[in-house]
Amino acid sequence: MTRVSQRGQVPPFHVMEVTKAATARQASHGDAIWLCVGQPATPAPLVVRQAAIAAVGSQVLGYTVTPGTEELRRTIADHYRTHYGVAVAAKEVIVTTGSSGGFVLLLLAAFDAGQAVAMTRPGYPAYRNALLSLGCRVLDLDVGPQTRFQPTVAMLEALPEVPAGLVVASPSNPTSTIIEPTELAAVAAWCEANDCLLISDEIYHGISFGRRCASAREFSEAAVVVGSVSKYHSMTGWRLGWLLLPPALRRPVELLQGNLAICAPAVSQAAALAAFTPEASAELDGHVERYARNRELLLRRLPELGITSFAPPDGAFYAYCDISHLTGDSQGWCSDVLAATGVAIAPGIDFDLAGGHEMVRLSFCGETAQLEEALDRLAAHLTR
């Protein structure tokens, strides 16, 4: 008999299941439109691709040192000084195999089985699933419109116990909301006072629409910041992220990465140096302008579908929408919509096991014409 561990029974990441179904739809019908996945429709900036080509032609691209190349760590540290006005040293940066790989390393380094970690509901499912697979307990913070779907100190005070950690995401997935800097400062202070590790997921920084994205590093040197080149830099498949770590966690994370991954991909590290250049930013800011146009298109047309209640999309590129007037089974509804129209949408149960049956997440990071076509198909389907 083949043995399977309890941790191997992790719940599915439904977005990836929908993506798989949409890929099958594309193969059979050729008409799939992906509104389900948070992946920019654009490649990495030209200067990044050129840097990758140069590295492949001139470098061995073997293992790097486990924390990442010194040049890339300095570049990331400089980014925080430039964009947030905080002093960050290269030694605080650990380069990881995507932010997801970094998150798992952090959980392994910071928490023991049985410890409680708080996160918002709705929230990114891989946080919950990774925590559960490692034997941690999840304390839900039930957020909603009254707090812009972000946690508050009052919510933390109301928990049945002080958690060992707290995950904050801003801009968040799935709601796209941004936590107010004053609230982030208050949460950071509460975490320090209560020996609770603040983990700030900032992978969508750079993509916002009129609201400032503050970094937890501005308010606390005890917090962990999670970053990535995946979203703003349009480099999802390059699998490159980083952690800003307080002193006590740096060596444990380095040792774990050395054993589990050795290092982040060498070619991605070499290419990512160009991702922080002005040339790259000029191209990437053009993508954000398109996201902003797509956002306006979506907000204008959602009422045509009878959808008038959704989280305010402050940043990132998602609309988290209430479809209770259409269904009480978001997973079944999304499956039916894909079969009828070719439009792939993420069901809310991925992000909220309690209330997600009446919610869906729409991603607007694709091409504008594709988004328009998807909305036309949905409108026609819902008015039949």
Order of alpha helices (4+ residues) and beta strands (2+ residues): alpha-beta-alpha-alpha-beta-alpha-beta-alpha-beta-alpha-beta-alpha-beta-beta-beta-alpha-alpha-alpha-beta-alpha-beta-beta-beta-alpha
